[in-house]
């Protein structure tokens, strides 16, 4: 096995540091000794994503506009959180309730993944919730306009193949969630 070495950070500073976006510029020394003075890193919040199914064997999805790509997308309920203030599991439960009105008796962890480890600092926390129930009205923040979409589990892979569901974090959670769901049956 090859002996890999972490890069050495010589200096680091924020070039953009506001509520919605933080970008850090690192000066790094590579294991070869070469210096790169402009390696930019997006400091992003962690994301909790929940694969939630109803008693009718439907997957709870949300359709909403995503400004970064300028498209209306179908994806799993998800949202950012600060691990110093909230656990991923409670963030998943909160986002599920806020975005869809559904609540779960139990939420189980599926995996923790890196979103884009080349340039981003955040992780994706993926969760599974079975037999969720509609319990309240949705509660959206000012940037959200969401349509709740229930899709029969049997149709989810077709929607992925037809590119109706194409958000990477949602896809990871869907494939892990389907695997877990099938083992529970």
DRENDO-1510 file (C-alpha; in Angstrom, 1 decimal, always signed):
<recs>
REC; n; res; u; v; w
REC; 1; UNK; +0.0; +0.0; +0.0 .
REC; 2; UNK; +1.3; +3.4; -0.9 .
REC; 3; UNK; +2.1; +5.8; +1.9 .
REC; 4; UNK; -0.1; +8.9; +1.2 .
REC; 5; UNK; +0.5; +12.2; +3.0 .
REC; 6; UNK; -1.9; +15.0; +3.8 .
REC; 7; UNK; -1.2; +18.4; +2.4 .
REC; 8; UNK; +0.3; +20.9; +4.8 .
REC; 9; UNK; -1.7; +24.2; +5.3 .
REC; 10; UNK; +0.8; +27.0; +5.5 .
REC; 11; UNK; -1.7; +29.9; +5.7 .
REC; 12; UNK; -5.5; +30.2; +5.5 .
REC; 13; UNK; -7.8; +33.1; +5.2 .
REC; 14; UNK; -11.5; +33.8; +4.3 .
REC; 15; UNK; -11.9; +35.6; +1.0 .
REC; 16; UNK; -15.7; +35.6; +1.4 .
REC; 17; UNK; -17.3; +35.2; +4.8 .
REC; 18; UNK; -21.0; +36.0; +5.0 .
REC; 19; UNK; -24.2; +34.2; +6.2 .
REC; 20; UNK; -24.9; +32.4; +2.9 .
REC; 21; UNK; -21.4; +31.7; +1.6 .
REC; 22; UNK; -17.9; +31.2; +2.9 .
REC; 23; UNK; -14.9; +30.7; +0.8 .
REC; 24; UNK; -11.4; +30.0; +2.2 .
REC; 25; UNK; -8.1; +30.5; +0.4 .
REC; 26; UNK; -5.4; +28.1; +1.6 .
REC; 27; UNK; -1.7; +28.3; +0.9 .
REC; 28; UNK; -0.6; +24.7; +0.9 .
REC; 29; UNK; +2.5; +22.7; +0.6 .
REC; 30; UNK; +2.2; +19.4; -1.4 .
REC; 31; UNK; +4.1; +16.3; -0.3 .
REC; 32; UNK; +6.5; +17.0; -3.2 .
REC; 33; UNK; +7.4; +20.4; -1.6 .
REC; 34; UNK; +5.6; +22.5; -4.2 .
REC; 35; UNK; +3.6; +25.4; -2.8 .
REC; 36; UNK; +0.1; +26.3; -4.1 .
REC; 37; UNK; -1.0; +29.7; -2.8 .
REC; 38; UNK; -4.6; +29.8; -4.1 .
REC; 39; UNK; -6.4; +26.6; -3.3 .
REC; 40; UNK; -10.0; +27.7; -2.7 .
REC; 41; UNK; -12.3; +25.8; -0.4 .
REC; 42; UNK; -16.1; +26.2; +0.0 .
REC; 43; UNK; -16.9; +26.1; +3.7 .
REC; 44; UNK; -20.4; +24.6; +3.6 .
REC; 45; UNK; -22.8; +23.4; +6.3 .
REC; 46; UNK; -23.6; +19.8; +6.7 .
REC; 47; UNK; -26.8; +18.4; +5.1 .
REC; 48; UNK; -29.3; +16.0; +6.5 .
REC; 49; UNK; -31.3; +14.0; +3.9 .
REC; 50; UNK; -34.1; +11.7; +4.8 .
REC; 51; UNK; -35.5; +8.7; +2.8 .
REC; 52; UNK; -39.1; +8.6; +4.2 .
REC; 53; UNK; -41.8; +6.1; +3.3 .
REC; 54; UNK; -45.5; +6.1; +4.1 .
REC; 55; UNK; -47.5; +3.1; +5.2 .
REC; 56; UNK; -48.8; +3.0; +1.6 .
REC; 57; UNK; -45.3; +2.2; +0.4 .
REC; 58; UNK; -44.7; +5.6; -1.1 .
REC; 59; UNK; -41.5; +7.7; -1.0 .
REC; 60; UNK; -41.9; +11.2; +0.2 .
REC; 61; UNK; -40.2; +13.6; -2.2 .
REC; 62; UNK; -40.2; +17.4; -2.6 .
REC; 63; UNK; -40.2; +19.4; -5.8 .
REC; 64; UNK; -38.6; +22.8; -5.6 .
REC; 65; UNK; -36.6; +25.4; -7.5 .
REC; 66; UNK; -32.8; +25.2; -7.0 .
REC; 67; UNK; -31.1; +28.5; -8.0 .
REC; 68; UNK; -27.6; +27.1; -8.4 .
REC; 69; UNK; -28.6; +25.1; -11.4 .
REC; 70; UNK; -31.7; +27.2; -12.3 .
REC; 71; UNK; -34.0; +24.2; -12.3 .
REC; 72; UNK; -37.0; +22.9; -10.5 .
REC; 73; UNK; -35.9; +19.5; -9.1 .
REC; 74; UNK; -37.4; +16.5; -7.5 .
REC; 75; UNK; -35.4; +15.3; -4.4 .
REC; 76; UNK; -35.7; +14.0; -0.9 .
REC; 77; UNK; -36.5; +16.3; +2.0 .
REC; 78; UNK; -33.2; +17.8; +3.2 .
REC; 79; UNK; -31.6; +20.7; +4.9 .
REC; 80; UNK; -28.5; +22.2; +6.4 .
REC; 81; UNK; -27.5; +22.0; +10.1 .
REC; 82; UNK; -24.8; +23.0; +12.4 .
REC; 83; UNK; -23.6; +19.9; +14.4 .
REC; 84; UNK; -22.6; +22.1; +17.3 .
REC; 85; UNK; -26.3; +23.0; +17.7 .
REC; 86; UNK; -28.2; +20.0; +16.4 .
REC; 87; UNK; -27.6; +16.4; +15.5 .
REC; 88; UNK; -28.0; +15.1; +12.0 .
REC; 89; UNK; -30.9; +12.9; +13.1 .
REC; 90; UNK; -32.9; +15.8; +14.7 .
REC; 91; UNK; -32.1; +17.9; +11.6 .
REC; 92; UNK; -33.5; +15.1; +9.4 .
REC; 93; UNK; -36.7; +14.9; +11.5 .
REC; 94; UNK; -37.0; +18.7; +11.5 .
REC; 95; UNK; -36.6; +19.1; +7.7 .
REC; 96; UNK; -39.0; +16.2; +7.0 .
REC; 97; UNK; -41.7; +17.9; +9.2 .
REC; 98; UNK; -41.0; +21.5; +7.9 .
REC; 99; UNK; -40.8; +20.6; +4.2 .
REC; 100; UNK; -43.5; +18.0; +4.0 .
REC; 101; UNK; -45.6; +17.9; +7.2 .
REC; 102; UNK; -44.7; +14.3; +7.7 .
REC; 103; UNK; -43.3; +12.9; +11.0 .
REC; 104; UNK; -41.5; +9.7; +11.8 .
REC; 105; UNK; -41.7; +7.6; +15.0 .
REC; 106; UNK; -38.1; +6.5; +14.4 .
REC; 107; UNK; -35.3; +7.8; +12.2 .
REC; 108; UNK; -32.3; +5.5; +11.5 .
REC; 109; UNK; -28.9; +6.5; +10.2 .
REC; 110; UNK; -28.0; +5.1; +6.7 .
REC; 111; UNK; -24.6; +6.7; +6.1 .
REC; 112; UNK; -22.4; +9.8; +6.3 .
REC; 113; UNK; -20.8; +10.8; +3.1 .
REC; 114; UNK; -18.6; +13.6; +1.8 .
REC; 115; UNK; -20.4; +15.9; -0.6 .
REC; 116; UNK; -17.5; +17.1; -2.7 .
REC; 117; UNK; -14.3; +16.5; -0.8 .
REC; 118; UNK; -12.1; +18.2; -3.4 .
REC; 119; UNK; -13.4; +21.7; -2.7 .
REC; 120; UNK; -16.2; +21.5; -0.1 .
REC; 121; UNK; -16.0; +20.9; +3.7 .
REC; 122; UNK; -19.4; +19.5; +4.3 .
REC; 123; UNK; -20.8; +16.0; +4.8 .
REC; 124; UNK; -24.2; +14.5; +3.9 .
REC; 125; UNK; -26.0; +12.7; +6.7 .
REC; 126; UNK; -28.4; +10.2; +5.2 .
REC; 127; UNK; -31.4; +8.8; +7.2 .
REC; 128; UNK; -34.2; +6.3; +6.8 .
REC; 129; UNK; -37.8; +6.8; +8.2 .
REC; 130; UNK; -40.4; +4.2; +7.7 .
REC; 131; UNK; -44.2; +4.6; +7.9 .
REC; 132; UNK; -44.2; +8.3; +8.3 .
REC; 133; UNK; -47.5; +10.0; +9.0 .
REC; 134; UNK; -48.8; +13.4; +7.8 .
REC; 135; UNK; -49.2; +15.4; +11.0 .
REC; 136; UNK; -48.9; +19.1; +10.3 .
REC; 137; UNK; -48.8; +21.8; +7.6 .
REC; 138; UNK; -45.5; +22.5; +6.0 .
REC; 139; UNK; -43.4; +25.4; +7.4 .
REC; 140; UNK; -41.1; +26.9; +4.8 .
REC; 141; UNK; -38.5; +29.6; +5.1 .
REC; 142; UNK; -38.5; +32.6; +2.7 .
REC; 143; UNK; -36.3; +30.8; +0.1 .
REC; 144; UNK; -38.6; +27.7; -0.1 .
REC; 145; UNK; -41.6; +27.0; -2.3 .
REC; 146; UNK; -42.2; +23.3; -2.2 .
REC; 147; UNK; -44.6; +20.8; -3.6 .
REC; 148; UNK; -44.7; +17.5; -1.7 .
REC; 149; UNK; -44.7; +14.5; -4.1 .
REC; 150; UNK; -45.5; +10.9; -3.1 .
REC; 151; UNK; -44.1; +8.3; -5.4 .
REC; 152; UNK; -44.8; +4.6; -5.1 .
REC; 153; UNK; -41.6; +2.8; -4.1 .
REC; 154; UNK; -41.9; +0.5; -7.2 .
REC; 155; UNK; -41.7; +3.6; -9.5 .
REC; 156; UNK; -38.6; +5.3; -7.9 .
REC; 157; UNK; -36.0; +3.6; -10.0 .
REC; 158; UNK; -37.9; +4.5; -13.2 .
REC; 159; UNK; -38.0; +8.2; -12.1 .
REC; 160; UNK; -34.2; +8.0; -11.6 .
REC; 161; UNK; -33.6; +6.4; -15.0 .
REC; 162; UNK; -35.9; +9.0; -16.7 .
REC; 163; UNK; -33.7; +11.7; -15.0 .
REC; 164; UNK; -36.7; +13.0; -13.0 .
REC; 165; UNK; -34.6; +12.5; -9.8 .
REC; 166; UNK; -31.1; +13.7; -10.4 .
REC; 167; UNK; -29.7; +15.3; -7.2 .
REC; 168; UNK; -26.6; +13.3; -6.1 .
REC; 169; UNK; -27.2; +13.4; -2.4 .
REC; 170; UNK; -30.8; +12.3; -2.9 .
REC; 171; UNK; -29.7; +9.5; -5.2 .
REC; 172; UNK; -27.2; +8.2; -2.6 .
REC; 173; UNK; -29.9; +8.2; +0.1 .
REC; 174; UNK; -32.4; +6.6; -2.3 .
REC; 175; UNK; -30.2; +3.7; -3.2 .
REC; 176; UNK; -29.1; +3.1; +0.4 .
REC; 177; UNK; -32.7; +3.6; +1.6 .
REC; 178; UNK; -34.1; +1.1; -1.0 .
REC; 179; UNK; -31.6; -1.4; +0.1 .
REC; 180; UNK; -32.5; -1.0; +3.8 .
REC; 181; UNK; -36.2; -0.9; +3.0 .
REC; 182; UNK; -36.0; -4.2; +1.0 .
REC; 183; UNK; -34.1; -5.9; +3.9 .
REC; 184; UNK; -36.9; -4.7; +6.3 .
REC; 185; UNK; -39.6; -6.4; +4.4 .
</recs>
